[in-house]
Structure formats: C-alpha cells, structure tokens
C-alpha cells in the first residue's frame, strides 16, 4: 500500500526578506523501495 505524503516548502534563495517561493507538494511513497510517485504517475501505471 502506497503512503501519501505532503509538504509545504519555502525557498528563500538566501534572502532575509521576500520575495520567497512557496509551494505545496503531494506524492505517494512506496514502503518497500522508497520510490516517490505523483498521483498522475500512479494512474498511468
């Protein structure tokens, strides 16, 4: 059974003040090998 993972990230590029890049990632992780897949990749398989 694949594990659902998600994370919110901020990339500062070494700056103390903005603009910062912010994004939200969602993926599935194989518990046996640790490989990561998007929802679209799982649907295609």
PDB file as gemmi writes it, atoms N, CA and C in Angstrom:
CRYST1    1.000    1.000    1.000  90.00  90.00  90.00 P 1                      
ATOM      1  N   UNK A   1       0.844  -1.188   0.000  1.00  0.00           N  
ATOM      2  CA  UNK A   1       0.000   0.000   0.000  1.00  0.00           C  
ATOM      3  C   UNK A   1       0.886   1.248   0.000  1.00  0.00           C  
ATOM      4  N   UNK A   2       0.680   2.110  -0.959  1.00  0.00           N  
ATOM      5  CA  UNK A   2       1.457   3.354  -1.059  1.00  0.00           C  
ATOM      6  C   UNK A   2       1.101   4.300   0.085  1.00  0.00           C  
ATOM      7  N   UNK A   3       2.094   5.029   0.562  1.00  0.00           N  
ATOM      8  CA  UNK A   3       1.886   6.020   1.618  1.00  0.00           C  
ATOM      9  C   UNK A   3       1.758   7.401   0.986  1.00  0.00           C  
ATOM     10  N   UNK A   4       0.725   8.138   1.390  1.00  0.00           N  
ATOM     11  CA  UNK A   4       0.525   9.503   0.901  1.00  0.00           C  
ATOM     12  C   UNK A   4       1.403  10.440   1.715  1.00  0.00           C  
ATOM     13  N   UNK A   5       2.126  11.310   1.038  1.00  0.00           N  
ATOM     14  CA  UNK A   5       2.993  12.292   1.688  1.00  0.00           C  
ATOM     15  C   UNK A   5       2.660  13.678   1.134  1.00  0.00           C  
ATOM     16  N   UNK A   6       2.855  14.686   1.967  1.00  0.00           N  
ATOM     17  CA  UNK A   6       2.690  16.065   1.508  1.00  0.00           C  
ATOM     18  C   UNK A   6       3.598  16.967   2.319  1.00  0.00           C  
ATOM     19  N   UNK A   7       3.981  18.104   1.713  1.00  0.00           N  
ATOM     20  CA  UNK A   7       4.879  19.037   2.381  1.00  0.00           C  
ATOM     21  C   UNK A   7       4.667  20.439   1.826  1.00  0.00           C  
ATOM     22  N   UNK A   8       4.744  21.412   2.704  1.00  0.00           N  
ATOM     23  CA  UNK A   8       4.771  22.823   2.316  1.00  0.00           C  
ATOM     24  C   UNK A   8       6.218  23.277   2.423  1.00  0.00           C  
ATOM     25  N   UNK A   9       6.698  23.968   1.396  1.00  0.00           N  
ATOM     26  CA  UNK A   9       8.098  24.391   1.366  1.00  0.00           C  
ATOM     27  C   UNK A   9       8.218  25.867   1.045  1.00  0.00           C  
ATOM     28  N   UNK A  10       9.315  26.456   1.516  1.00  0.00           N  
ATOM     29  CA  UNK A  10       9.633  27.852   1.228  1.00  0.00           C  
ATOM     30  C   UNK A  10      11.100  27.913   0.822  1.00  0.00           C  
ATOM     31  N   UNK A  11      11.376  28.523  -0.307  1.00  0.00           N  
ATOM     32  CA  UNK A  11      12.748  28.710  -0.772  1.00  0.00           C  
ATOM     33  C   UNK A  11      13.085  30.190  -0.639  1.00  0.00           C  
ATOM     34  N   UNK A  12      14.077  30.508   0.182  1.00  0.00           N  
ATOM     35  CA  UNK A  12      14.427  31.912   0.436  1.00  0.00           C  
ATOM     36  C   UNK A  12      15.514  32.431  -0.489  1.00  0.00           C  
ATOM     37  N   UNK A  13      16.250  31.563  -1.146  1.00  0.00           N  
ATOM     38  CA  UNK A  13      17.377  31.937  -2.011  1.00  0.00           C  
ATOM     39  C   UNK A  13      18.396  32.771  -1.241  1.00  0.00           C  
ATOM     40  N   UNK A  14      18.507  32.528   0.078  1.00  0.00           N  
ATOM     41  CA  UNK A  14      19.491  33.216   0.900  1.00  0.00           C  
ATOM     42  C   UNK A  14      19.114  34.635   1.299  1.00  0.00           C  
ATOM     43  N   UNK A  15      17.898  35.074   0.968  1.00  0.00           N  
ATOM     44  CA  UNK A  15      17.489  36.443   1.303  1.00  0.00           C  
ATOM     45  C   UNK A  15      16.781  36.459   2.649  1.00  0.00           C  
ATOM     46  N   UNK A  16      16.981  37.546   3.402  1.00  0.00           N  
ATOM     47  CA  UNK A  16      16.316  37.694   4.696  1.00  0.00           C  
ATOM     48  C   UNK A  16      14.874  38.158   4.547  1.00  0.00           C  
ATOM     49  N   UNK A  17      14.567  38.812   3.434  1.00  0.00           N  
ATOM     50  CA  UNK A  17      13.193  39.245   3.194  1.00  0.00           C  
ATOM     51  C   UNK A  17      12.804  38.827   1.784  1.00  0.00           C  
ATOM     52  N   UNK A  18      11.515  38.798   1.509  1.00  0.00           N  
ATOM     53  CA  UNK A  18      10.983  38.261   0.262  1.00  0.00           C  
ATOM     54  C   UNK A  18      11.542  38.911  -0.977  1.00  0.00           C  
ATOM     55  N   UNK A  19      11.110  38.538  -2.141  1.00  0.00           N  
ATOM     56  CA  UNK A  19      10.044  37.547  -2.339  1.00  0.00           C  
ATOM     57  C   UNK A  19      10.564  36.113  -2.176  1.00  0.00           C  
ATOM     58  N   UNK A  20       9.773  35.313  -1.558  1.00  0.00           N  
ATOM     59  CA  UNK A  20      10.093  33.900  -1.370  1.00  0.00           C  
ATOM     60  C   UNK A  20       9.247  33.061  -2.309  1.00  0.00           C  
ATOM     61  N   UNK A  21       9.760  31.891  -2.654  1.00  0.00           N  
ATOM     62  CA  UNK A  21       8.976  30.926  -3.416  1.00  0.00           C  
ATOM     63  C   UNK A  21       8.328  29.973  -2.421  1.00  0.00           C  
ATOM     64  N   UNK A  22       7.028  29.800  -2.533  1.00  0.00           N  
ATOM     65  CA  UNK A  22       6.294  28.868  -1.672  1.00  0.00           C  
ATOM     66  C   UNK A  22       5.569  27.860  -2.547  1.00  0.00           C  
ATOM     67  N   UNK A  23       5.560  26.590  -2.125  1.00  0.00           N  
ATOM     68  CA  UNK A  23       4.831  25.577  -2.873  1.00  0.00           C  
ATOM     69  C   UNK A  23       4.399  24.437  -1.964  1.00  0.00           C  
ATOM     70  N   UNK A  24       3.428  23.698  -2.463  1.00  0.00           N  
ATOM     71  CA  UNK A  24       2.883  22.546  -1.746  1.00  0.00           C  
ATOM     72  C   UNK A  24       3.083  21.321  -2.638  1.00  0.00           C  
ATOM     73  N   UNK A  25       3.731  20.298  -2.107  1.00  0.00           N  
ATOM     74  CA  UNK A  25       3.966  19.059  -2.853  1.00  0.00           C  
ATOM     75  C   UNK A  25       3.130  17.933  -2.269  1.00  0.00           C  
ATOM     76  N   UNK A  26       2.631  17.081  -3.143  1.00  0.00           N  
ATOM     77  CA  UNK A  26       1.915  15.873  -2.734  1.00  0.00           C  
ATOM     78  C   UNK A  26       2.464  14.720  -3.559  1.00  0.00           C  
ATOM     79  N   UNK A  27       2.760  13.601  -2.924  1.00  0.00           N  
ATOM     80  CA  UNK A  27       3.260  12.432  -3.617  1.00  0.00           C  
ATOM     81  C   UNK A  27       2.945  11.177  -2.827  1.00  0.00           C  
ATOM     82  N   UNK A  28       3.134  10.045  -3.481  1.00  0.00           N  
ATOM     83  CA  UNK A  28       2.946   8.737  -2.856  1.00  0.00           C  
ATOM     84  C   UNK A  28       4.306   8.066  -2.776  1.00  0.00           C  
ATOM     85  N   UNK A  29       4.556   7.373  -1.677  1.00  0.00           N  
ATOM     86  CA  UNK A  29       5.843   6.739  -1.455  1.00  0.00           C  
ATOM     87  C   UNK A  29       5.672   5.238  -1.287  1.00  0.00           C  
ATOM     88  N   UNK A  30       6.490   4.471  -1.986  1.00  0.00           N  
ATOM     89  CA  UNK A  30       6.470   3.015  -1.879  1.00  0.00           C  
ATOM     90  C   UNK A  30       7.143   2.624  -0.561  1.00  0.00           C  
ATOM     91  N   UNK A  31       6.463   1.877   0.307  1.00  0.00           N  
ATOM     92  CA  UNK A  31       7.062   1.499   1.590  1.00  0.00           C  
ATOM     93  C   UNK A  31       8.200   0.488   1.445  1.00  0.00           C  
ATOM     94  N   UNK A  32       8.260  -0.223   0.326  1.00  0.00           N  
ATOM     95  CA  UNK A  32       9.297  -1.230   0.133  1.00  0.00           C  
ATOM     96  C   UNK A  32      10.604  -0.646  -0.389  1.00  0.00           C  
ATOM     97  N   UNK A  33      10.516   0.211  -1.412  1.00  0.00           N  
ATOM     98  CA  UNK A  33      11.750   0.722  -2.027  1.00  0.00           C  
ATOM     99  C   UNK A  33      11.980   2.215  -1.804  1.00  0.00           C  
ATOM    100  N   UNK A  34      10.951   2.950  -1.327  1.00  0.00           N  
ATOM    101  CA  UNK A  34      11.102   4.376  -1.070  1.00  0.00           C  
ATOM    102  C   UNK A  34      10.924   5.259  -2.291  1.00  0.00           C  
ATOM    103  N   UNK A  35      10.560   4.679  -3.440  1.00  0.00           N  
ATOM    104  CA  UNK A  35      10.370   5.477  -4.654  1.00  0.00           C  
ATOM    105  C   UNK A  35       9.146   6.392  -4.481  1.00  0.00           C  
ATOM    106  N   UNK A  36       9.225   7.576  -5.074  1.00  0.00           N  
ATOM    107  CA  UNK A  36       8.148   8.562  -4.984  1.00  0.00           C  
ATOM    108  C   UNK A  36       7.423   8.659  -6.325  1.00  0.00           C  
ATOM    109  N   UNK A  37       6.076   8.775  -6.271  1.00  0.00           N  
ATOM    110  CA  UNK A  37       5.249   8.865  -7.466  1.00  0.00           C  
ATOM    111  C   UNK A  37       4.187   9.933  -7.259  1.00  0.00           C  
ATOM    112  N   UNK A  38       3.872  10.666  -8.339  1.00  0.00           N  
ATOM    113  CA  UNK A  38       2.753  11.600  -8.299  1.00  0.00           C  
ATOM    114  C   UNK A  38       1.465  10.821  -8.514  1.00  0.00           C  
ATOM    115  N   UNK A  39       0.333  11.433  -8.262  1.00  0.00           N  
ATOM    116  CA  UNK A  39      -0.955  10.797  -8.494  1.00  0.00           C  
ATOM    117  C   UNK A  39      -1.121  10.454  -9.968  1.00  0.00           C  
ATOM    118  N   UNK A  40      -0.673  11.323 -10.854  1.00  0.00           N  
ATOM    119  CA  UNK A  40      -0.779  11.078 -12.301  1.00  0.00           C  
ATOM    120  C   UNK A  40       0.075   9.873 -12.700  1.00  0.00           C  
ATOM    121  N   UNK A  41       1.250   9.718 -12.131  1.00  0.00           N  
ATOM    122  CA  UNK A  41       2.097   8.573 -12.449  1.00  0.00           C  
ATOM    123  C   UNK A  41       1.457   7.266 -11.993  1.00  0.00           C  
ATOM    124  N   UNK A  42       0.803   7.290 -10.842  1.00  0.00           N  
ATOM    125  CA  UNK A  42       0.126   6.079 -10.346  1.00  0.00           C  
ATOM    126  C   UNK A  42      -1.054   5.710 -11.222  1.00  0.00           C  
ATOM    127  N   UNK A  43      -1.806   6.712 -11.670  1.00  0.00           N  
ATOM    128  CA  UNK A  43      -2.965   6.445 -12.535  1.00  0.00           C  
ATOM    129  C   UNK A  43      -2.518   5.862 -13.872  1.00  0.00           C  
ATOM    130  N   UNK A  44      -1.378   6.304 -14.378  1.00  0.00           N  
ATOM    131  CA  UNK A  44      -0.876   5.834 -15.671  1.00  0.00           C  
ATOM    132  C   UNK A  44      -0.323   4.412 -15.589  1.00  0.00           C  
ATOM    133  N   UNK A  45       0.063   3.995 -14.404  1.00  0.00           N  
ATOM    134  CA  UNK A  45       0.678   2.652 -14.246  1.00  0.00           C  
ATOM    135  C   UNK A  45      -0.330   1.547 -14.209  1.00  0.00           C  
TER     136      UNK A  45                                                      
END                                                                             
